[in-house]
Amino acid sequence: MNKLNSSIYLFPLHPVFNMEYVPPFESFDTEHSSLLYSALTENYNEIFNAFEGKINSVYVFDNNDKDFLPAPFNREGLNLFFGDTCKKSLMLKNLSGKYFNNYTNNLLVFSNSICLTANDIQQAFNLLSINDEAVVIGKTASGGITFLGFNTFNHELFNEIDWNNLNYDNFLLYTSKHEHFLHVIDNFLVIRNIEDFKNLYIELSKKESLAYCSQNMHEKFTQLFIEYKDLLK
């Protein structure tokens, strides 16, 4: 029996580190697109570290990133999982075989998001512990999704997801077909466009942001804000 009953997964929607395969973020060049995605990804590494020994952590990456992982993901003892991010349903199926079935509660965190604190993660797991067949969703003000938590992996439900248009309203349609207890936690941010980038700048300028973004990570984002200051006007 596994002594840890909860597992958390950092899940990317595309390659993050290998610049040859990183999709451009809006008008950013490849280098700064990768810097943005890398900073968001590394930021979660710091948050996940707070749960070491209490919650199992798995870092999921695209196959193309395998030889390009930065230092935080290149250390002994990390659970790394590689797959083809163009085939997300297959990745989830493979994750299910290796991990989901071994843990009571599972939380998929999308790596293009931010504002999620260690307390929010704890709250999500607490909600999953209350009911059988529960789903917990992290929601943004604009209807984006930052994370999906579940205590029963439903292949049908996850096969229906339109990954190119992953949003709260669509996901609600899928879950309504299946009998799940649905919990929603909000006040997060998904970085998909320039408007989101502006919101990121606003959020990180608040003192509260230190709860989910360390001083070290703030400095990485600041490089981007300086580089693209014209977009922040």
Secondary structure, DSSP 8 states (H G I E B T S, - for coil): --S--EEEEEE-SS--S-TTT----TT--HHHHHHHHHHHHHHHHHHHHTTTTTSEEEEEEEGGGGGG--GGGSSTT-EEEEE-TT-HHHHHHHHHHHTGGG-SEEEEEETTEE---HHHHHHHHHHHTTSTTEEEEEEETTSBEEEEEESS--HHHHHT--GGG-BHHHHHHHHHHS--EEEEEEEEEE--SHHHHHHHHHHHTSGGGGGTS-HHHHHHHHHHHHHTGGGG-
